[in-house]
Amino acid sequence: MKSYLLSKEANPISDFKLYTIEEISKILKVTERTVYNFISKNNLQAVKIGKYWRVTETALQEFINQGTKKA
C-alpha cells in the first residue's frame, strides 16, 4: 500500500482545506448561528475535531451548488 504522507508525489492531504465556522459565516455572509443551523440540519457537511467544527472546501462548494440549483 502506498503511503501518501511520505510520498513526494502529489499529496491529497496537503491540498485539503478546512474552514472554521467563523470563516464560513464570512464567506456566506450569514451569522455563525446560521452556519451551526445548516450543520445541525445536515444541509452543510462538517466534521468535529476536538470541540471545534470544521468544513472542508469540497463540502462548502457542494453546499453552495445545492443552493444555486434550488434558486
PDB file of N, CA, C, O and CB in Angstrom:
ATOM      1  N   MET A   1       0.842  -1.187   0.000  1.00  0.00           N
ATOM      2  CA  MET A   1       0.000   0.000   0.000  1.00  0.00           C
ATOM      3  C   MET A   1       0.881   1.242   0.000  1.00  0.00           C
ATOM      4  O   MET A   1       1.849   1.327   0.755  1.00  0.00           O
ATOM      5  CB  MET A   1      -0.955   0.003   1.219  1.00  0.00           C
ATOM      6  N   LYS A   2       0.550   2.172  -0.824  1.00  0.00           N
ATOM      7  CA  LYS A   2       1.349   3.381  -0.973  1.00  0.00           C
ATOM      8  C   LYS A   2       1.043   4.365   0.155  1.00  0.00           C
ATOM      9  O   LYS A   2      -0.120   4.599   0.485  1.00  0.00           O
ATOM     10  CB  LYS A   2       1.088   4.035  -2.341  1.00  0.00           C
ATOM     11  N   SER A   3       2.066   4.924   0.729  1.00  0.00           N
ATOM     12  CA  SER A   3       1.891   5.910   1.789  1.00  0.00           C
ATOM     13  C   SER A   3       1.852   7.302   1.187  1.00  0.00           C
ATOM     14  O   SER A   3       2.840   7.771   0.623  1.00  0.00           O
ATOM     15  CB  SER A   3       3.019   5.803   2.837  1.00  0.00           C
ATOM     16  N   TYR A   4       0.700   7.967   1.310  1.00  0.00           N
ATOM     17  CA  TYR A   4       0.559   9.311   0.758  1.00  0.00           C
ATOM     18  C   TYR A   4       1.298  10.344   1.597  1.00  0.00           C
ATOM     19  O   TYR A   4       1.749  11.362   1.073  1.00  0.00           O
ATOM     20  CB  TYR A   4      -0.910   9.685   0.654  1.00  0.00           C
ATOM     21  N   LEU A   5       1.422  10.094   2.877  1.00  0.00           N
ATOM     22  CA  LEU A   5       2.077  11.069   3.741  1.00  0.00           C
ATOM     23  C   LEU A   5       3.570  11.164   3.466  1.00  0.00           C
ATOM     24  O   LEU A   5       4.162  12.231   3.630  1.00  0.00           O
ATOM     25  CB  LEU A   5       1.846  10.715   5.192  1.00  0.00           C
ATOM     26  N   LEU A   6       4.175  10.079   3.056  1.00  0.00           N
ATOM     27  CA  LEU A   6       5.613  10.066   2.826  1.00  0.00           C
ATOM     28  C   LEU A   6       5.979  10.237   1.363  1.00  0.00           C
ATOM     29  O   LEU A   6       7.153  10.399   1.030  1.00  0.00           O
ATOM     30  CB  LEU A   6       6.198   8.789   3.342  1.00  0.00           C
ATOM     31  N   SER A   7       4.999  10.203   0.499  1.00  0.00           N
ATOM     32  CA  SER A   7       5.245  10.300  -0.930  1.00  0.00           C
ATOM     33  C   SER A   7       5.630  11.718  -1.327  1.00  0.00           C
ATOM     34  O   SER A   7       5.110  12.690  -0.779  1.00  0.00           O
ATOM     35  CB  SER A   7       4.017   9.851  -1.709  1.00  0.00           C
ATOM     36  N   LYS A   8       6.551  11.829  -2.288  1.00  0.00           N
ATOM     37  CA  LYS A   8       6.935  13.136  -2.811  1.00  0.00           C
ATOM     38  C   LYS A   8       6.038  13.543  -3.977  1.00  0.00           C
ATOM     39  O   LYS A   8       6.153  14.652  -4.499  1.00  0.00           O
ATOM     40  CB  LYS A   8       8.403  13.125  -3.252  1.00  0.00           C
ATOM     41  N   GLU A   9       5.135  12.630  -4.388  1.00  0.00           N
ATOM     42  CA  GLU A   9       4.188  12.935  -5.455  1.00  0.00           C
ATOM     43  C   GLU A   9       3.088  13.837  -4.892  1.00  0.00           C
ATOM     44  O   GLU A   9       3.135  14.242  -3.730  1.00  0.00           O
ATOM     45  CB  GLU A   9       3.584  11.625  -6.063  1.00  0.00           C
ATOM     46  N   ALA A  10       2.117  14.138  -5.720  1.00  0.00           N
ATOM     47  CA  ALA A  10       1.004  14.978  -5.269  1.00  0.00           C
ATOM     48  C   ALA A  10       0.387  14.384  -4.013  1.00  0.00           C
ATOM     49  O   ALA A  10       0.025  13.208  -3.982  1.00  0.00           O
ATOM     50  CB  ALA A  10      -0.067  15.124  -6.379  1.00  0.00           C
ATOM     51  N   ASN A  11       0.275  15.192  -3.002  1.00  0.00           N
ATOM     52  CA  ASN A  11      -0.220  14.741  -1.715  1.00  0.00           C
ATOM     53  C   ASN A  11      -1.632  15.276  -1.505  1.00  0.00           C
ATOM     54  O   ASN A  11      -1.810  16.482  -1.332  1.00  0.00           O
ATOM     55  CB  ASN A  11       0.719  15.194  -0.573  1.00  0.00           C
ATOM     56  N   PRO A  12      -2.650  14.394  -1.516  1.00  0.00           N
ATOM     57  CA  PRO A  12      -4.017  14.880  -1.367  1.00  0.00           C
ATOM     58  C   PRO A  12      -4.258  15.569  -0.030  1.00  0.00           C
ATOM     59  O   PRO A  12      -5.119  16.445   0.058  1.00  0.00           O
ATOM     60  CB  PRO A  12      -4.983  13.739  -1.525  1.00  0.00           C
ATOM     61  N   ILE A  13      -3.528  15.200   1.004  1.00  0.00           N
ATOM     62  CA  ILE A  13      -3.710  15.824   2.309  1.00  0.00           C
ATOM     63  C   ILE A  13      -3.212  17.262   2.300  1.00  0.00           C
ATOM     64  O   ILE A  13      -3.800  18.114   2.967  1.00  0.00           O
ATOM     65  CB  ILE A  13      -2.987  15.022   3.389  1.00  0.00           C
ATOM     66  N   SER A  14      -2.156  17.554   1.571  1.00  0.00           N
ATOM     67  CA  SER A  14      -1.638  18.919   1.544  1.00  0.00           C
ATOM     68  C   SER A  14      -2.587  19.867   0.810  1.00  0.00           C
ATOM     69  O   SER A  14      -2.525  21.080   1.010  1.00  0.00           O
ATOM     70  CB  SER A  14      -0.261  18.946   0.884  1.00  0.00           C
ATOM     71  N   ASP A  15      -3.464  19.323  -0.038  1.00  0.00           N
ATOM     72  CA  ASP A  15      -4.430  20.133  -0.768  1.00  0.00           C
ATOM     73  C   ASP A  15      -5.760  20.244  -0.021  1.00  0.00           C
ATOM     74  O   ASP A  15      -6.718  20.823  -0.533  1.00  0.00           O
ATOM     75  CB  ASP A  15      -4.659  19.548  -2.151  1.00  0.00           C
ATOM     76  N   PHE A  16      -5.813  19.696   1.168  1.00  0.00           N
ATOM     77  CA  PHE A  16      -7.032  19.604   1.960  1.00  0.00           C
ATOM     78  C   PHE A  16      -7.229  20.888   2.748  1.00  0.00           C
ATOM     79  O   PHE A  16      -6.431  21.198   3.632  1.00  0.00           O
ATOM     80  CB  PHE A  16      -6.984  18.388   2.906  1.00  0.00           C
ATOM     81  N   LYS A  17      -8.282  21.640   2.440  1.00  0.00           N
ATOM     82  CA  LYS A  17      -8.555  22.923   3.098  1.00  0.00           C
ATOM     83  C   LYS A  17      -9.728  22.765   4.050  1.00  0.00           C
ATOM     84  O   LYS A  17     -10.787  22.269   3.665  1.00  0.00           O
ATOM     85  CB  LYS A  17      -8.848  24.034   2.055  1.00  0.00           C
ATOM     86  N   LEU A  18      -9.536  23.192   5.302  1.00  0.00           N
ATOM     87  CA  LEU A  18     -10.600  23.192   6.294  1.00  0.00           C
ATOM     88  C   LEU A  18     -10.920  24.623   6.693  1.00  0.00           C
ATOM     89  O   LEU A  18     -10.018  25.434   6.907  1.00  0.00           O
ATOM     90  CB  LEU A  18     -10.204  22.357   7.529  1.00  0.00           C
ATOM     91  N   TYR A  19     -12.206  24.929   6.790  1.00  0.00           N
ATOM     92  CA  TYR A  19     -12.655  26.259   7.198  1.00  0.00           C
ATOM     93  C   TYR A  19     -13.269  26.199   8.588  1.00  0.00           C
ATOM     94  O   TYR A  19     -13.889  25.201   8.956  1.00  0.00           O
ATOM     95  CB  TYR A  19     -13.671  26.830   6.187  1.00  0.00           C
ATOM     96  N   THR A  20     -13.095  27.260   9.353  1.00  0.00           N
ATOM     97  CA  THR A  20     -13.757  27.387  10.647  1.00  0.00           C
ATOM     98  C   THR A  20     -15.181  27.888  10.428  1.00  0.00           C
ATOM     99  O   THR A  20     -15.538  28.332   9.336  1.00  0.00           O
ATOM    100  CB  THR A  20     -12.969  28.346  11.588  1.00  0.00           C
ATOM    101  N   ILE A  21     -15.977  27.810  11.474  1.00  0.00           N
ATOM    102  CA  ILE A  21     -17.346  28.322  11.400  1.00  0.00           C
ATOM    103  C   ILE A  21     -17.322  29.820  11.125  1.00  0.00           C
ATOM    104  O   ILE A  21     -18.136  30.323  10.350  1.00  0.00           O
ATOM    105  CB  ILE A  21     -18.119  28.024  12.708  1.00  0.00           C
ATOM    106  N   GLU A  22     -16.400  30.531  11.751  1.00  0.00           N
ATOM    107  CA  GLU A  22     -16.279  31.976  11.534  1.00  0.00           C
ATOM    108  C   GLU A  22     -15.964  32.287  10.072  1.00  0.00           C
ATOM    109  O   GLU A  22     -16.546  33.202   9.489  1.00  0.00           O
ATOM    110  CB  GLU A  22     -15.188  32.564  12.445  1.00  0.00           C
ATOM    111  N   GLU A  23     -15.035  31.519   9.480  1.00  0.00           N
ATOM    112  CA  GLU A  23     -14.682  31.737   8.071  1.00  0.00           C
ATOM    113  C   GLU A  23     -15.876  31.467   7.155  1.00  0.00           C
ATOM    114  O   GLU A  23     -16.133  32.221   6.216  1.00  0.00           O
ATOM    115  CB  GLU A  23     -13.497  30.839   7.671  1.00  0.00           C
ATOM    116  N   ILE A  24     -16.599  30.386   7.436  1.00  0.00           N
ATOM    117  CA  ILE A  24     -17.773  30.042   6.625  1.00  0.00           C
ATOM    118  C   ILE A  24     -18.822  31.148   6.722  1.00  0.00           C
ATOM    119  O   ILE A  24     -19.435  31.516   5.720  1.00  0.00           O
ATOM    120  CB  ILE A  24     -18.376  28.686   7.080  1.00  0.00           C
ATOM    121  N   SER A  25     -19.027  31.675   7.927  1.00  0.00           N
ATOM    122  CA  SER A  25     -20.031  32.734   8.091  1.00  0.00           C
ATOM    123  C   SER A  25     -19.652  33.986   7.311  1.00  0.00           C
ATOM    124  O   SER A  25     -20.523  34.667   6.770  1.00  0.00           O
ATOM    125  CB  SER A  25     -20.205  33.078   9.572  1.00  0.00           C
ATOM    126  N   LYS A  26     -18.365  34.291   7.249  1.00  0.00           N
ATOM    127  CA  LYS A  26     -17.920  35.457   6.477  1.00  0.00           C
ATOM    128  C   LYS A  26     -18.057  35.215   4.975  1.00  0.00           C
ATOM    129  O   LYS A  26     -18.451  36.114   4.232  1.00  0.00           O
ATOM    130  CB  LYS A  26     -16.465  35.798   6.820  1.00  0.00           C
ATOM    131  N   ILE A  27     -17.733  34.009   4.533  1.00  0.00           N
ATOM    132  CA  ILE A  27     -17.840  33.675   3.109  1.00  0.00           C
ATOM    133  C   ILE A  27     -19.297  33.746   2.652  1.00  0.00           C
ATOM    134  O   ILE A  27     -19.598  34.302   1.596  1.00  0.00           O
ATOM    135  CB  ILE A  27     -17.260  32.267   2.834  1.00  0.00           C
ATOM    136  N   LEU A  28     -20.195  33.178   3.457  1.00  0.00           N
ATOM    137  CA  LEU A  28     -21.617  33.127   3.091  1.00  0.00           C
ATOM    138  C   LEU A  28     -22.380  34.387   3.494  1.00  0.00           C
ATOM    139  O   LEU A  28     -23.534  34.577   3.109  1.00  0.00           O
ATOM    140  CB  LEU A  28     -22.269  31.919   3.730  1.00  0.00           C
ATOM    141  N   LYS A  29     -21.719  35.243   4.275  1.00  0.00           N
ATOM    142  CA  LYS A  29     -22.343  36.489   4.761  1.00  0.00           C
ATOM    143  C   LYS A  29     -23.605  36.200   5.570  1.00  0.00           C
ATOM    144  O   LYS A  29     -24.659  36.799   5.361  1.00  0.00           O
ATOM    145  CB  LYS A  29     -22.683  37.417   3.579  1.00  0.00           C
ATOM    146  N   VAL A  30     -23.454  35.252   6.506  1.00  0.00           N
ATOM    147  CA  VAL A  30     -24.511  34.915   7.453  1.00  0.00           C
ATOM    148  C   VAL A  30     -23.887  34.866   8.845  1.00  0.00           C
ATOM    149  O   VAL A  30     -22.666  34.940   8.984  1.00  0.00           O
ATOM    150  CB  VAL A  30     -25.202  33.548   7.087  1.00  0.00           C
ATOM    151  N   THR A  31     -24.722  34.743   9.869  1.00  0.00           N
ATOM    152  CA  THR A  31     -24.192  34.663  11.227  1.00  0.00           C
ATOM    153  C   THR A  31     -23.616  33.273  11.494  1.00  0.00           C
ATOM    154  O   THR A  31     -23.926  32.312  10.790  1.00  0.00           O
ATOM    155  CB  THR A  31     -25.290  34.997  12.256  1.00  0.00           C
ATOM    156  N   GLU A  32     -22.776  33.183  12.518  1.00  0.00           N
ATOM    157  CA  GLU A  32     -22.226  31.886  12.906  1.00  0.00           C
ATOM    158  C   GLU A  32     -23.352  30.951  13.338  1.00  0.00           C
ATOM    159  O   GLU A  32     -23.290  29.750  13.072  1.00  0.00           O
ATOM    160  CB  GLU A  32     -21.189  32.049  14.043  1.00  0.00           C
ATOM    161  N   ARG A  33     -24.385  31.486  14.004  1.00  0.00           N
ATOM    162  CA  ARG A  33     -25.529  30.674  14.422  1.00  0.00           C
ATOM    163  C   ARG A  33     -26.203  30.031  13.209  1.00  0.00           C
ATOM    164  O   ARG A  33     -26.628  28.877  13.273  1.00  0.00           O
ATOM    165  CB  ARG A  33     -26.546  31.534  15.206  1.00  0.00           C
ATOM    166  N   THR A  34     -26.299  30.767  12.113  1.00  0.00           N
ATOM    167  CA  THR A  34     -26.902  30.235  10.891  1.00  0.00           C
ATOM    168  C   THR A  34     -26.069  29.081  10.341  1.00  0.00           C
ATOM    169  O   THR A  34     -26.619  28.084   9.876  1.00  0.00           O
ATOM    170  CB  THR A  34     -27.044  31.342   9.830  1.00  0.00           C
ATOM    171  N   VAL A  35     -24.753  29.214  10.394  1.00  0.00           N
ATOM    172  CA  VAL A  35     -23.874  28.131   9.930  1.00  0.00           C
ATOM    173  C   VAL A  35     -24.096  26.891  10.789  1.00  0.00           C
ATOM    174  O   VAL A  35     -24.204  25.787  10.256  1.00  0.00           O
ATOM    175  CB  VAL A  35     -22.377  28.565   9.977  1.00  0.00           C
ATOM    176  N   TYR A  36     -24.168  27.056  12.119  1.00  0.00           N
ATOM    177  CA  TYR A  36     -24.446  25.921  13.002  1.00  0.00           C
ATOM    178  C   TYR A  36     -25.800  25.293  12.665  1.00  0.00           C
ATOM    179  O   TYR A  36     -25.946  24.071  12.715  1.00  0.00           O
ATOM    180  CB  TYR A  36     -24.417  26.367  14.480  1.00  0.00           C
ATOM    181  N   ASN A  37     -26.784  26.118  12.324  1.00  0.00           N
ATOM    182  CA  ASN A  37     -28.096  25.584  11.928  1.00  0.00           C
ATOM    183  C   ASN A  37     -27.995  24.770  10.642  1.00  0.00           C
ATOM    184  O   ASN A  37     -28.604  23.706  10.537  1.00  0.00           O
ATOM    185  CB  ASN A  37     -29.106  26.727  11.744  1.00  0.00           C
ATOM    186  N   PHE A  38     -27.233  25.257   9.666  1.00  0.00           N
ATOM    187  CA  PHE A  38     -27.020  24.496   8.430  1.00  0.00           C
ATOM    188  C   PHE A  38     -26.418  23.127   8.745  1.00  0.00           C
ATOM    189  O   PHE A  38     -26.816  22.115   8.167  1.00  0.00           O
ATOM    190  CB  PHE A  38     -26.099  25.277   7.460  1.00  0.00           C
ATOM    191  N   ILE A  39     -25.459  23.111   9.664  1.00  0.00           N
ATOM    192  CA  ILE A  39     -24.792  21.856  10.032  1.00  0.00           C
ATOM    193  C   ILE A  39     -25.769  20.929  10.757  1.00  0.00           C
ATOM    194  O   ILE A  39     -25.848  19.743  10.438  1.00  0.00           O
ATOM    195  CB  ILE A  39     -23.554  22.136  10.924  1.00  0.00           C
ATOM    196  N   SER A  40     -26.508  21.459  11.722  1.00  0.00           N
ATOM    197  CA  SER A  40     -27.415  20.617  12.509  1.00  0.00           C
ATOM    198  C   SER A  40     -28.550  20.042  11.667  1.00  0.00           C
ATOM    199  O   SER A  40     -29.071  18.971  11.977  1.00  0.00           O
ATOM    200  CB  SER A  40     -27.993  21.416  13.665  1.00  0.00           C
ATOM    201  N   LYS A  41     -28.933  20.743  10.614  1.00  0.00           N
ATOM    202  CA  LYS A  41     -29.995  20.260   9.720  1.00  0.00           C
ATOM    203  C   LYS A  41     -29.435  19.422   8.574  1.00  0.00           C
ATOM    204  O   LYS A  41     -30.165  19.055   7.653  1.00  0.00           O
ATOM    205  CB  LYS A  41     -30.786  21.439   9.156  1.00  0.00           C
ATOM    206  N   ASN A  42     -28.135  19.121   8.635  1.00  0.00           N
ATOM    207  CA  ASN A  42     -27.436  18.325   7.617  1.00  0.00           C
ATOM    208  C   ASN A  42     -27.461  18.958   6.237  1.00  0.00           C
ATOM    209  O   ASN A  42     -27.343  18.254   5.235  1.00  0.00           O
ATOM    210  CB  ASN A  42     -28.041  16.954   7.538  1.00  0.00           C
ATOM    211  N   ASN A  43     -27.612  20.263   6.168  1.00  0.00           N
ATOM    212  CA  ASN A  43     -27.520  20.965   4.889  1.00  0.00           C
ATOM    213  C   ASN A  43     -26.063  21.211   4.509  1.00  0.00           C
ATOM    214  O   ASN A  43     -25.720  21.277   3.329  1.00  0.00           O
ATOM    215  CB  ASN A  43     -28.283  22.296   4.950  1.00  0.00           C
ATOM    216  N   LEU A  44     -25.218  21.345   5.516  1.00  0.00           N
ATOM    217  CA  LEU A  44     -23.791  21.594   5.316  1.00  0.00           C
ATOM    218  C   LEU A  44     -23.020  20.524   6.067  1.00  0.00           C
ATOM    219  O   LEU A  44     -23.155  20.392   7.283  1.00  0.00           O
ATOM    220  CB  LEU A  44     -23.381  23.028   5.800  1.00  0.00           C
ATOM    221  N   GLN A  45     -22.214  19.760   5.345  1.00  0.00           N
ATOM    222  CA  GLN A  45     -21.431  18.702   5.975  1.00  0.00           C
ATOM    223  C   GLN A  45     -20.253  19.310   6.717  1.00  0.00           C
ATOM    224  O   GLN A  45     -19.559  20.188   6.205  1.00  0.00           O
ATOM    225  CB  GLN A  45     -20.942  17.678   4.928  1.00  0.00           C
ATOM    226  N   ALA A  46     -20.042  18.826   7.935  1.00  0.00           N
ATOM    227  CA  ALA A  46     -18.938  19.324   8.749  1.00  0.00           C
ATOM    228  C   ALA A  46     -18.381  18.178   9.578  1.00  0.00           C
ATOM    229  O   ALA A  46     -19.033  17.152   9.767  1.00  0.00           O
ATOM    230  CB  ALA A  46     -19.396  20.496   9.662  1.00  0.00           C
ATOM    231  N   VAL A  47     -17.176  18.372  10.064  1.00  0.00           N
ATOM    232  CA  VAL A  47     -16.533  17.383  10.914  1.00  0.00           C
ATOM    233  C   VAL A  47     -16.129  18.073  12.208  1.00  0.00           C
ATOM    234  O   VAL A  47     -15.652  19.207  12.199  1.00  0.00           O
ATOM    235  CB  VAL A  47     -15.299  16.733  10.207  1.00  0.00           C
ATOM    236  N   LYS A  48     -16.326  17.375  13.316  1.00  0.00           N
ATOM    237  CA  LYS A  48     -15.946  17.934  14.607  1.00  0.00           C
ATOM    238  C   LYS A  48     -14.566  17.407  14.969  1.00  0.00           C
ATOM    239  O   LYS A  48     -14.355  16.200  15.081  1.00  0.00           O
ATOM    240  CB  LYS A  48     -16.991  17.579  15.711  1.00  0.00           C
ATOM    241  N   ILE A  49     -13.635  18.327  15.149  1.00  0.00           N
ATOM    242  CA  ILE A  49     -12.269  17.980  15.536  1.00  0.00           C
ATOM    243  C   ILE A  49     -12.069  18.538  16.937  1.00  0.00           C
ATOM    244  O   ILE A  49     -11.969  19.749  17.133  1.00  0.00           O
ATOM    245  CB  ILE A  49     -11.193  18.553  14.513  1.00  0.00           C
ATOM    246  N   GLY A  50     -12.012  17.637  17.901  1.00  0.00           N
ATOM    247  CA  GLY A  50     -11.988  18.085  19.286  1.00  0.00           C
ATOM    248  C   GLY A  50     -13.336  18.699  19.607  1.00  0.00           C
ATOM    249  O   GLY A  50     -14.372  18.048  19.466  1.00  0.00           O
ATOM    250  N   LYS A  51     -13.326  19.947  20.038  1.00  0.00           N
ATOM    251  CA  LYS A  51     -14.600  20.613  20.321  1.00  0.00           C
ATOM    252  C   LYS A  51     -15.002  21.608  19.239  1.00  0.00           C
ATOM    253  O   LYS A  51     -15.995  22.320  19.385  1.00  0.00           O
ATOM    254  CB  LYS A  51     -14.522  21.322  21.649  1.00  0.00           C
ATOM    255  N   TYR A  52     -14.243  21.657  18.169  1.00  0.00           N
ATOM    256  CA  TYR A  52     -14.489  22.631  17.103  1.00  0.00           C
ATOM    257  C   TYR A  52     -14.986  21.970  15.824  1.00  0.00           C
ATOM    258  O   TYR A  52     -14.532  20.888  15.450  1.00  0.00           O
ATOM    259  CB  TYR A  52     -13.222  23.416  16.812  1.00  0.00           C
ATOM    260  N   TRP A  53     -15.922  22.633  15.162  1.00  0.00           N
ATOM    261  CA  TRP A  53     -16.426  22.178  13.878  1.00  0.00           C
ATOM    262  C   TRP A  53     -15.570  22.750  12.760  1.00  0.00           C
ATOM    263  O   TRP A  53     -15.119  23.893  12.828  1.00  0.00           O
ATOM    264  CB  TRP A  53     -17.899  22.580  13.695  1.00  0.00           C
ATOM    265  N   ARG A  54     -15.351  21.936  11.723  1.00  0.00           N
ATOM    266  CA  ARG A  54     -14.621  22.365  10.532  1.00  0.00           C
ATOM    267  C   ARG A  54     -15.392  21.901   9.307  1.00  0.00           C
ATOM    268  O   ARG A  54     -16.059  20.866   9.322  1.00  0.00           O
ATOM    269  CB  ARG A  54     -13.160  21.803  10.524  1.00  0.00           C
ATOM    270  N   VAL A  55     -15.284  22.690   8.248  1.00  0.00           N
ATOM    271  CA  VAL A  55     -15.967  22.387   6.985  1.00  0.00           C
ATOM    272  C   VAL A  55     -14.913  22.309   5.894  1.00  0.00           C
ATOM    273  O   VAL A  55     -14.079  23.206   5.765  1.00  0.00           O
ATOM    274  CB  VAL A  55     -17.061  23.467   6.641  1.00  0.00           C
ATOM    275  N   THR A  56     -14.948  21.237   5.108  1.00  0.00           N
ATOM    276  CA  THR A  56     -13.985  21.114   4.014  1.00  0.00           C
ATOM    277  C   THR A  56     -14.385  22.029   2.867  1.00  0.00           C
ATOM    278  O   THR A  56     -15.542  22.430   2.742  1.00  0.00           O
ATOM    279  CB  THR A  56     -13.888  19.650   3.526  1.00  0.00           C
ATOM    280  N   GLU A  57     -13.412  22.346   2.045  1.00  0.00           N
ATOM    281  CA  GLU A  57     -13.671  23.182   0.875  1.00  0.00           C
ATOM    282  C   GLU A  57     -14.676  22.500  -0.050  1.00  0.00           C
ATOM    283  O   GLU A  57     -15.548  23.156  -0.621  1.00  0.00           O
ATOM    284  CB  GLU A  57     -12.359  23.479   0.117  1.00  0.00           C
ATOM    285  N   THR A  58     -14.551  21.186  -0.195  1.00  0.00           N
ATOM    286  CA  THR A  58     -15.472  20.420  -1.040  1.00  0.00           C
ATOM    287  C   THR A  58     -16.901  20.506  -0.509  1.00  0.00           C
ATOM    288  O   THR A  58     -17.840  20.699  -1.281  1.00  0.00           O
ATOM    289  CB  THR A  58     -15.028  18.951  -1.123  1.00  0.00           C
ATOM    290  N   ALA A  59     -17.067  20.363   0.813  1.00  0.00           N
ATOM    291  CA  ALA A  59     -18.402  20.443   1.413  1.00  0.00           C
ATOM    292  C   ALA A  59     -19.006  21.826   1.212  1.00  0.00           C
ATOM    293  O   ALA A  59     -20.202  21.953   0.950  1.00  0.00           O
ATOM    294  CB  ALA A  59     -18.340  20.108   2.910  1.00  0.00           C
ATOM    295  N   LEU A  60     -18.182  22.860   1.334  1.00  0.00           N
ATOM    296  CA  LEU A  60     -18.663  24.225   1.120  1.00  0.00           C
ATOM    297  C   LEU A  60     -19.107  24.416  -0.329  1.00  0.00           C
ATOM    298  O   LEU A  60     -20.157  25.006  -0.587  1.00  0.00           O
ATOM    299  CB  LEU A  60     -17.567  25.249   1.483  1.00  0.00           C
ATOM    300  N   GLN A  61     -18.312  23.920  -1.270  1.00  0.00           N
ATOM    301  CA  GLN A  61     -18.668  24.043  -2.689  1.00  0.00           C
ATOM    302  C   GLN A  61     -19.967  23.307  -2.990  1.00  0.00           C
ATOM    303  O   GLN A  61     -20.811  23.815  -3.728  1.00  0.00           O
ATOM    304  CB  GLN A  61     -17.538  23.499  -3.577  1.00  0.00           C
ATOM    305  N   GLU A  62     -20.135  22.110  -2.424  1.00  0.00           N
ATOM    306  CA  GLU A  62     -21.364  21.340  -2.635  1.00  0.00           C
ATOM    307  C   GLU A  62     -22.567  22.077  -2.054  1.00  0.00           C
ATOM    308  O   GLU A  62     -23.636  22.108  -2.665  1.00  0.00           O
ATOM    309  CB  GLU A  62     -21.242  19.939  -2.003  1.00  0.00           C
ATOM    310  N   PHE A  63     -22.394  22.670  -0.873  1.00  0.00           N
ATOM    311  CA  PHE A  63     -23.472  23.427  -0.240  1.00  0.00           C
ATOM    312  C   PHE A  63     -23.893  24.606  -1.113  1.00  0.00           C
ATOM    313  O   PHE A  63     -25.085  24.845  -1.308  1.00  0.00           O
ATOM    314  CB  PHE A  63     -23.035  23.923   1.146  1.00  0.00           C
ATOM    315  N   ILE A  64     -22.922  25.333  -1.632  1.00  0.00           N
ATOM    316  CA  ILE A  64     -23.211  26.484  -2.495  1.00  0.00           C
ATOM    317  C   ILE A  64     -23.886  26.017  -3.782  1.00  0.00           C
ATOM    318  O   ILE A  64     -24.835  26.649  -4.247  1.00  0.00           O
ATOM    319  CB  ILE A  64     -21.914  27.268  -2.821  1.00  0.00           C
ATOM    320  N   ASN A  65     -23.407  24.919  -4.360  1.00  0.00           N
ATOM    321  CA  ASN A  65     -24.009  24.386  -5.588  1.00  0.00           C
ATOM    322  C   ASN A  65     -25.452  23.942  -5.363  1.00  0.00           C
ATOM    323  O   ASN A  65     -26.293  24.125  -6.242  1.00  0.00           O
ATOM    324  CB  ASN A  65     -23.184  23.213  -6.116  1.00  0.00           C
ATOM    325  N   GLN A  66     -25.750  23.365  -4.210  1.00  0.00           N
ATOM    326  CA  GLN A  66     -27.125  22.965  -3.891  1.00  0.00           C
ATOM    327  C   GLN A  66     -28.034  24.182  -3.855  1.00  0.00           C
ATOM    328  O   GLN A  66     -29.167  24.130  -4.333  1.00  0.00           O
ATOM    329  CB  GLN A  66     -27.180  22.219  -2.542  1.00  0.00           C
ATOM    330  N   GLY A  67     -27.544  25.266  -3.294  1.00  0.00           N
ATOM    331  CA  GLY A  67     -28.333  26.493  -3.209  1.00  0.00           C
ATOM    332  C   GLY A  67     -28.602  27.098  -4.570  1.00  0.00           C
ATOM    333  O   GLY A  67     -29.681  27.642  -4.807  1.00  0.00           O
ATOM    334  N   THR A  68     -27.634  27.010  -5.468  1.00  0.00           N
ATOM    335  CA  THR A  68     -27.828  27.593  -6.796  1.00  0.00           C
ATOM    336  C   THR A  68     -28.769  26.736  -7.634  1.00  0.00           C
ATOM    337  O   THR A  68     -29.435  27.259  -8.528  1.00  0.00           O
ATOM    338  CB  THR A  68     -26.482  27.754  -7.514  1.00  0.00           C
ATOM    339  N   LYS A  69     -28.842  25.442  -7.371  1.00  0.00           N
ATOM    340  CA  LYS A  69     -29.758  24.571  -8.107  1.00  0.00           C
ATOM    341  C   LYS A  69     -31.204  24.834  -7.707  1.00  0.00           C
ATOM    342  O   LYS A  69     -32.111  24.706  -8.530  1.00  0.00           O
ATOM    343  CB  LYS A  69     -29.407  23.100  -7.867  1.00  0.00           C
ATOM    344  N   LYS A  70     -31.425  25.204  -6.436  1.00  0.00           N
ATOM    345  CA  LYS A  70     -32.776  25.437  -5.938  1.00  0.00           C
ATOM    346  C   LYS A  70     -33.321  26.781  -6.395  1.00  0.00           C
ATOM    347  O   LYS A  70     -34.534  26.948  -6.519  1.00  0.00           O
ATOM    348  CB  LYS A  70     -32.796  25.361  -4.425  1.00  0.00           C
ATOM    349  N   ALA A  71     -32.452  27.722  -6.643  1.00  0.00           N
ATOM    350  CA  ALA A  71     -32.891  29.088  -6.983  1.00  0.00           C
ATOM    351  C   ALA A  71     -33.439  29.175  -8.385  1.00  0.00           C
ATOM    352  O   ALA A  71     -33.849  30.251  -8.822  1.00  0.00           O
ATOM    353  CB  ALA A  71     -31.746  30.066  -6.831  1.00  0.00           C
TER     354      ALA A  71
END
